[in-house]
C-alpha cells in the first residue's frame, strides 16, 4: 500500500534532542499505515533556510534557541521565508506567555521538550498541517471576497459614470427641443436629435456589453455558431460603418482618424462565427479609434492562408504601460493612462472570450505615446471554390 510521504525539517542544535526526536518519530511511524515521513535535520537557522530552497517540506519542527538565532526572531525569520509551511515550536522552556506569543507570530503549535511522546509529536504535526491548510484556504477566500468587493465597487462606479453622461445629454437635448421648439432652426433640431441618438446608442452598447459579459460568466459556455461568409466583404462592410462615424466626427471638428483597411486576400469564404467575429473586430477598432485622441492612422490588416486568418489592428494612440498589459483582458480593468477617456473596461474581456471560444489567440504589443497593435489569429475551414450565398446562415 502506498503511504503518503511527509517531509519534516527538524531544526535543532542539540544532537541528543535531535536523535531523540528522530527515534520517537521512527517508532511512531510504524503505527501509521497511511503516512510515512522523512526527517531532515539541520542545526542552524542558516542551514534551514538553505534546505527550504533545496527540497520540498510539509512541516517544520523548530527549536527557538540556535547558535545563529535566538528566541522568537528564529520563528519570525523562518515564517517570512516559508509563510505557507506549518511550524511546530520545540523548546525546553515551559513558558505559557512565550507559547502564546509564538502562536501569535505564526507557529501552529508549541511543545515542551521532555513532555512529549511520539503520539504527541505526530498529532501535533498532523494538526499543524491541517490548520495551516485551513488558514491558507481562509486567506484565499478572504482575498477573493475582497477582490469581488473591489470589482463590484468599480462596476457600480463605472456604470454610474458611463450611463449618466449620455443620459444627461439625452435629457438636456429633449428639454431644449420641448421648450424652444419654435425658436430652434431645423439644423439645430437635427443636431440635437443626432446627439440623442448617439447617446442612446452609447447606452445601448454598454448594456449589450454587460449582457455579453453575463453570458460569459454563466456556467453555460458561450455558444459557437459558425457559418459560411466572405471574410473580406464582411471586413469592408464593417470598416465602411466605422468610416461613416469618423467622417461625422471630422465634420464636428474633432481630430481626424485615417482608417486604412488592407486585405491580403480578395473574395475568401470562411467558416467562422459571424457574431463572435463582429464582437472582436468592433471592440478592437473602437478602442483603436477611441484611444487615439490626437488623431492619426488606424491600420486594419487581414491575412489568411489555408489554416488560419490573422487580423492585425494598429493605432498611433496613447499606448499601454508595459506593466499593465497582462491585466488588459480582465473585466472592468482600464489602464492607468486612460483618465478622461470614456470606457467600461469590458471590451477586451469580451474580445478575449470570443477569440478563445473559436480556438484562437490574441496578442498585444504596445508602447506608451507610440501606439498599440492587437493581433488576433483564428483557425478556420476554407472552401476551395467561391462561396455559394445559399450556404450562408446569415448572408451579407
Secondary structure, DSSP 4 states (H G I P E B T S, - for coil): ---EEEEEEEE-S-HHHHHHHHHHHHHHHTT-SSEEEEEEEESSHHHHHHHHHHS--SEEEEES-BTTB-THHHHHHHHHH-TTSEEEEEES---HHHHHHHHHTT-SEEEETTS--HHHHHHHHHHHHHHHHHHHHHHHHHHHHHHHHHHHHHHHHHHHHHHHHHHHHHHHHHHHHHHSTTTS-HHHHHHHHHHHHHHHHHHHHHHHHHHHHHHHHSSSPPP---EEEEHHHHHHHHHHHHHHHHHHHHHTTPPPEEEEEEES-SS-EEEE-HHHHHHHHHHHHHHHHHT-TT-EEEEEEEEE-SSEEEEEEEE-SS---GGGGGGTTSTT---TT-TTS---S-HHHHHHHHHHHTT-EEEEEEETTTEEEEEEEEE--B-SS---GGG-SS--
